[in-house]
Amino acid sequence: MSEDTAPDPSHPSIGEVRENHRFDPAPLEAWFRANVESPPEPLELSQFNRGASNPTFLLTAGAKRWVMRKKPPGQLLASAHQVEREYRVMSALGSIGFPVPRMRALCEDTSVVGTAFYVMDFLEGRIFRDARLPGVAPAERTAIYANLIDTLARLHEVDFAAIGLADYGRPGNYFQRQMDRWTKQYRGAESELIPEMEHLIQALPGLLPTTDDVGIAHGDYRLENVMFHPTEPRIIAVLDWELSTLGHPLADIAYVCILHHSRSESWGTLDGVDLKAAGIPREEEVVAAYCRRTGRASIEGFNALLAFSMFRLASIGQGVFKRNLTGIGTGAASTDNSNTRQLAATACAVLDR
């Protein structure tokens, strides 16, 4: 796996391990040599400068590289930061050739680095942090977004029971369970009264689908969380599976479309882009492409699905804000919670359009 904040999507932004994420590297090296590989060179540790949830590290020994993801330190919200689930779902999907990194080992012994963690292979590829794809030709932009949608449809077609994931989540009543979960997560990290969040908590349960379509739902599927081939518009790895579960597949395609409403430079935005000239699909074209690929005639109640996805993302953002505020997050402490408020307001506007 590779991460990136630099303009060149093929070069990850890596630095020293942050002070609040440091641990004694000796137990890690001993575990690594016993469970992954025992290279002749010593293991060196650095940290990717991206990742708002699970701290991610680069392990290097000579010319060889691996990636480690762990839970953050400190007291965590219930059911958050489940690196064990990331490891399990990627291991299963890798067994059928779905594009994920090769999983090497999972460690649930907290005496090694302080939390559970796993190690996977490092991949060479491109991660596009800017959804506007600057410097990319319009035809390639079109191909990149087409492959993003096609890979999501491919995920939703996976026979999850056949690859050992029948118990990966509770099938059925997905949206009600998700509303309960993210309302609870939001309350656990709440730092102020946001009227729009209160409105969404009240309104959404009565608007969301009650059908029991079930597939593997990624939970955070977007351009920034996939890696493309170094030179081709082809996904070689889908990343960041922390929020994945068995769920309603329409939640993922709605989440992809947040991009068309987002104003956040850090999360991703298409604000101000002439989409037709840029070769980037409009929201309705994204939905239509997904429907064609999955054999659906249309998606009813899409506004509610999109508003739910924004509510969920706002709840996640509130948790990130609270962790940073208390000094255990991956970012600097800040009193600016405008992203959560903006997402909630946008979700309310989507419900009314």
Secondary structure per residue as TSV (DSSP state, phi and psi in degrees):
chain	resnum	aa	ss	phi	psi
A	1	M	-	360.0	149.6
A	2	S	-	-134.2	151.1
A	3	E	-	-122.7	163.2
A	4	D	-	-156.3	137.1
A	5	T	-	-127.2	-10.4
A	6	A	S	-78.3	162.2
A	7	P	S	-57.9	-33.8
A	8	D	S	-81.5	112.7
A	9	P	T	-68.9	-7.0
A	10	S	T	-95.6	-1.9
A	11	H	S	-116.7	113.7
A	12	P	-	-71.5	152.2
A	13	S	-	-97.4	113.1
A	14	I	E	-131.4	141.9
A	15	G	E	-144.8	-168.1
A	16	E	S	-66.6	156.8
A	17	V	-	-64.7	129.9
A	18	R	-	-63.2	149.0
A	19	E	G	-57.4	-40.7
A	20	N	G	-77.9	-2.3
A	21	H	G	-116.2	9.1
A	22	R	-	-75.8	150.1
A	23	F	-	-152.0	165.6
A	24	D	-	-68.8	117.7
A	25	P	H	-75.9	-14.5
A	26	A	H	-62.0	-48.6
A	27	P	H	-61.0	-35.5
A	28	L	H	-63.2	-45.6
A	29	E	H	-63.0	-40.6
A	30	A	H	-63.3	-44.2
A	31	W	H	-63.5	-44.0
A	32	F	H	-59.4	-45.8
A	33	R	H	-66.4	-28.6
A	34	A	H	-83.9	-25.7
A	35	N	H	-120.1	-17.3
A	36	V	T	-118.1	-74.9
A	37	E	-	-150.0	163.3
A	38	S	-	-125.2	76.5
A	39	P	-	-70.3	157.0
A	40	P	S	-68.6	-26.6
A	41	E	S	-87.2	156.3
A	42	P	-	-68.3	154.4
A	43	L	-	-84.3	127.4
A	44	E	E	-109.5	146.6
A	45	L	E	-124.4	129.9
A	46	S	E	-140.1	174.4
A	47	Q	E	-127.6	136.5
A	48	F	E	-69.1	142.3
A	49	N	S	-86.7	8.8
A	50	R	-	-119.6	168.2
A	51	G	-	108.1	99.0
A	52	A	S	-85.2	-9.2
A	53	S	S	-114.3	-73.0
A	54	N	S	-99.6	118.4
A	55	P	-	-56.2	136.4
A	56	T	E	-126.2	132.5
A	57	F	E	-125.0	149.7
A	58	L	E	-99.8	125.8
A	59	L	E	-105.8	127.7
A	60	T	E	-128.4	135.9
A	61	A	E	-139.3	104.4
A	62	G	T	64.3	-125.5
A	63	A	T	-91.4	-3.1
A	64	K	E	-93.2	145.7
A	65	R	E	-137.0	145.2
A	66	W	E	-136.9	167.9
A	67	V	E	-122.5	137.0
A	68	M	E	-119.1	132.0
A	69	R	E	-119.3	135.4
A	70	K	E	-134.6	165.9
A	71	K	-	-71.6	152.0
A	72	P	-	-72.2	161.7
A	73	P	S	-75.5	169.0
A	74	G	S	89.0	-175.9
A	75	Q	-	-76.7	128.6
A	76	L	-	-111.3	154.3
A	77	L	-	-66.5	150.9
A	78	A	T	-57.9	135.6
A	79	S	T	64.5	14.5
A	80	A	-	-97.0	160.7
A	81	H	-	60.4	41.5
A	82	Q	-	-85.1	80.1
A	83	V	H	-65.4	-26.0
A	84	E	H	-62.1	-37.9
A	85	R	H	-70.5	-38.5
A	86	E	H	-55.9	-48.1
A	87	Y	H	-62.0	-45.0
A	88	R	H	-64.2	-47.3
A	89	V	H	-70.1	-37.9
A	90	M	H	-69.4	-35.8
A	91	S	H	-60.9	-44.5
A	92	A	H	-65.9	-46.6
A	93	L	H	-67.4	-35.5
A	94	G	H	-62.2	-28.3
A	95	S	T	-68.4	-17.6
A	96	I	T	-112.8	12.2
A	97	G	T	84.6	9.4
A	98	F	-	-68.9	143.3
A	99	P	S	-71.1	100.5
A	100	V	-	-142.7	159.3
A	101	P	-	-66.7	157.8
A	102	R	-	-74.3	123.4
A	103	M	E	-80.0	137.1
A	104	R	E	-106.7	-47.7
A	105	A	E	-167.4	148.6
A	106	L	E	-112.5	137.6
A	107	C	E	-124.6	118.8
A	108	E	-	-104.6	5.8
A	109	D	-	-82.6	107.4
A	110	T	T	-72.7	-6.1
A	111	S	T	-76.6	-11.8
A	112	V	T	-78.9	-57.5
A	113	V	T	-127.5	9.3
A	114	G	S	100.0	-19.6
A	115	T	S	-147.8	171.7
A	116	A	-	-65.9	151.3
A	117	F	E	-158.2	168.4
A	118	Y	E	-142.2	161.9
A	119	V	E	-121.5	137.4
A	120	M	E	-136.1	166.6
A	121	D	E	-69.8	148.0
A	122	F	-	-82.0	136.4
A	123	L	-	-116.8	144.0
A	124	E	-	-90.0	124.2
A	125	G	-	-177.1	-168.3
A	126	R	B	-116.7	129.3
A	127	I	-	-114.3	120.3
A	128	F	-	-91.7	102.0
A	129	R	S	-75.0	-25.9
A	130	D	S	-104.6	111.5
A	131	A	T	-65.7	-13.6
A	132	R	T	-78.4	-11.6
A	133	L	-	54.4	58.0
A	134	P	T	-63.0	142.5
A	135	G	T	81.6	0.0
A	136	V	S	-104.6	136.5
A	137	A	-	-66.4	147.5
A	138	P	H	-52.6	-40.3
A	139	A	H	-64.4	-38.1
A	140	E	H	-72.4	-35.9
A	141	R	H	-57.3	-45.6
A	142	T	H	-59.1	-44.1
A	143	A	H	-66.9	-36.9
A	144	I	H	-64.1	-47.4
A	145	Y	H	-68.4	-34.9
A	146	A	H	-63.0	-41.5
A	147	N	H	-70.7	-32.6
A	148	L	H	-59.3	-45.4
A	149	I	H	-71.6	-41.2
A	150	D	H	-63.2	-40.1
A	151	T	H	-67.5	-36.3
A	152	L	H	-64.2	-44.1
A	153	A	H	-60.8	-39.9
A	154	R	H	-61.4	-41.4
A	155	L	H	-59.8	-45.3
A	156	H	H	-68.8	-15.4
A	157	E	T	-90.5	-6.0
A	158	V	S	-65.1	134.9
A	159	D	-	-79.0	93.3
A	160	F	T	-65.0	-32.4
A	161	A	G	-67.1	-36.1
A	162	A	G	-67.8	-20.6
A	163	I	G	-108.2	19.8
A	164	G	T	83.9	21.4
A	165	L	-	-114.5	25.0
A	166	A	T	-62.5	-27.4
A	167	D	T	-106.0	22.4
A	168	Y	S	-75.0	-14.0
A	169	G	S	-167.9	173.0
A	170	R	-	-92.3	109.6
A	171	P	-	-68.2	146.6
A	172	G	S	91.8	149.7
A	173	N	-	54.2	36.8
A	174	Y	H	-60.9	-50.5
A	175	F	H	-67.3	-36.0
A	176	Q	H	-65.1	-42.3
A	177	R	H	-64.6	-38.9
A	178	Q	H	-66.9	-40.4
A	179	M	H	-61.4	-43.1
A	180	D	H	-61.9	-45.0
A	181	R	H	-63.4	-49.7
A	182	W	H	-77.8	-23.6
A	183	T	H	-67.1	-42.6
A	184	K	H	-64.5	-43.2
A	185	Q	H	-61.9	-42.7
A	186	Y	H	-62.5	-45.3
A	187	R	H	-61.9	-35.8
A	188	G	H	-68.9	-21.2
A	189	A	H	-115.9	6.4
A	190	E	-	-59.4	134.1
A	191	S	-	-123.5	-9.1
A	192	E	S	-165.6	165.3
A	193	L	-	-83.7	123.0
A	194	I	-	-118.4	101.8
A	195	P	H	-55.1	-36.8
A	196	E	H	-65.0	-35.3
A	197	M	H	-65.7	-39.7
A	198	E	H	-63.6	-38.7
A	199	H	H	-64.3	-43.4
A	200	L	H	-64.6	-40.0
A	201	I	H	-60.6	-34.8
A	202	Q	H	-81.6	-39.2
A	203	A	H	-86.4	-38.7
A	204	L	G	-63.3	-40.4
A	205	P	G	-54.3	-30.9
A	206	G	G	-85.5	-3.7
A	207	L	T	-112.4	-14.9
A	208	L	S	-85.2	155.2
A	209	P	-	-60.1	148.3
A	210	T	-	-111.3	2.1
A	211	T	-	-70.7	157.3
A	212	D	-	-108.5	39.6
A	213	D	-	-59.9	132.1
A	214	V	-	-131.1	133.3
A	215	G	E	-157.0	-176.2
A	216	I	E	-78.8	115.7
A	217	A	E	-98.4	122.9
A	218	H	-	-68.4	-46.1
A	219	G	S	94.9	-20.6
A	220	D	S	-147.5	42.7
A	221	Y	-	-82.6	116.2
A	222	R	S	-162.4	171.6
A	223	L	G	-57.0	-38.1
A	224	E	G	-69.4	-18.7
A	225	N	G	-105.1	21.5
A	226	V	E	-130.7	154.4
A	227	M	E	-114.1	130.8
A	228	F	E	-97.1	155.6
A	229	H	-	-51.1	148.7
A	230	P	S	-55.9	-30.4
A	231	T	S	-130.2	-11.1
A	232	E	S	-111.0	151.4
A	233	P	S	-80.4	58.6
A	234	R	-	-135.1	127.4
A	235	I	E	-71.9	128.8
A	236	I	E	-108.1	-11.0
A	237	A	E	-160.9	128.9
A	238	V	E	-95.6	129.7
A	239	L	-	-116.7	175.7
A	240	D	-	56.5	68.8
A	241	W	-	-96.3	14.9
A	242	E	T	-54.6	-35.0
A	243	L	T	-96.0	6.0
A	244	S	-	-70.9	153.1
A	245	T	E	-166.1	179.7
A	246	L	E	-83.2	121.3
A	247	G	E	-159.0	-172.3
A	248	H	-	-78.0	122.4
A	249	P	T	-61.8	-24.8
A	250	L	H	-67.1	-19.3
A	251	A	H	-63.1	-36.8
A	252	D	H	-69.1	-43.4
A	253	I	H	-70.5	-32.4
A	254	A	H	-65.2	-40.0
A	255	Y	H	-62.3	-39.5
A	256	V	H	-56.4	-37.0
A	257	C	G	-80.0	-6.2
A	258	I	G	-55.2	-33.0
A	259	L	G	-53.1	-33.7
A	260	H	G	-75.8	-7.9
A	261	H	T	-119.5	-12.8
A	262	S	-	-72.0	143.5
A	263	R	-	-113.3	8.4
A	264	S	-	-88.0	117.2
A	265	E	T	-66.6	-33.0
A	266	S	T	-75.8	-37.6
A	267	W	T	-83.0	-36.2
A	268	G	-	133.9	139.2
A	269	T	-	-154.4	153.5
A	270	L	-	-115.3	16.4
A	271	D	T	-56.7	128.9
A	272	G	T	82.8	1.3
A	273	V	-	-89.0	133.5
A	274	D	-	-78.6	95.7
A	275	L	H	-61.6	-41.5
A	276	K	H	-62.8	-46.6
A	277	A	H	-67.2	-32.2
A	278	A	H	-78.8	-16.5
A	279	G	T	82.0	19.0
A	280	I	-	-104.5	131.7
A	281	P	-	-69.8	145.7
A	282	R	-	-72.4	166.8
A	283	E	H	-54.3	-48.0
A	284	E	H	-65.5	-29.0
A	285	E	H	-73.6	-34.8
A	286	V	H	-61.8	-47.7
A	287	V	H	-63.7	-43.3
A	288	A	H	-63.6	-40.7
A	289	A	H	-64.1	-42.0
A	290	Y	H	-63.9	-42.2
A	291	C	H	-62.6	-42.8
A	292	R	H	-61.2	-43.9
A	293	R	H	-68.3	-29.5
A	294	T	H	-106.1	2.2
A	295	G	T	76.3	24.3
A	296	R	-	-94.2	145.1
A	297	A	S	-75.4	-39.2
A	298	S	-	-169.8	179.4
A	299	I	-	-124.7	109.8
A	300	E	T	-75.5	147.6
A	301	G	T	64.2	34.7
A	302	F	H	-64.9	-32.4
A	303	N	H	-59.9	-40.6
A	304	A	H	-66.9	-39.5
A	305	L	H	-62.6	-42.3
A	306	L	H	-67.7	-42.4
A	307	A	H	-64.1	-39.0
A	308	F	H	-60.5	-43.9
A	309	S	H	-61.7	-38.0
A	310	M	H	-68.7	-40.2
A	311	F	H	-60.9	-44.3
A	312	R	H	-62.3	-44.8
A	313	L	H	-65.1	-36.9
A	314	A	H	-64.3	-37.7
A	315	S	H	-65.2	-41.6
A	316	I	H	-62.4	-45.4
A	317	G	H	-61.1	-35.8
A	318	Q	H	-64.0	-38.2
A	319	G	H	-66.1	-41.0
A	320	V	H	-62.5	-44.9
A	321	F	H	-58.5	-44.9
A	322	K	H	-67.6	-40.3
A	323	R	H	-63.5	-42.9
A	324	N	H	-64.8	-37.8
A	325	L	H	-63.3	-35.2
A	326	T	T	-92.1	0.0
A	327	G	T	87.8	10.9
A	328	I	-	-111.3	2.6
A	329	G	S	-85.0	-177.6
A	330	T	S	-92.1	-5.4
A	331	G	S	-116.2	172.3
A	332	A	-	-71.5	147.1
A	333	A	-	-62.9	138.0
A	334	S	-	-149.1	149.9
A	335	T	S	-97.0	5.8
A	336	D	-	-88.6	105.4
A	337	N	-	-109.6	29.8
A	338	S	H	-67.2	-28.9
A	339	N	H	-63.2	-42.4
A	340	T	H	-63.8	-45.0
A	341	R	H	-63.5	-41.3
A	342	Q	H	-65.6	-42.6
A	343	L	H	-61.6	-43.7
A	344	A	H	-63.5	-41.3
A	345	A	H	-65.6	-39.8
A	346	T	H	-65.6	-39.8
A	347	A	H	-60.7	-42.3
A	348	C	H	-63.5	-40.0
A	349	A	H	-65.6	-37.6
A	350	V	H	-62.8	-40.8
A	351	L	H	-61.7	-29.4
A	352	D	H	-93.5	-4.5
A	353	R	-	-78.5	360.0
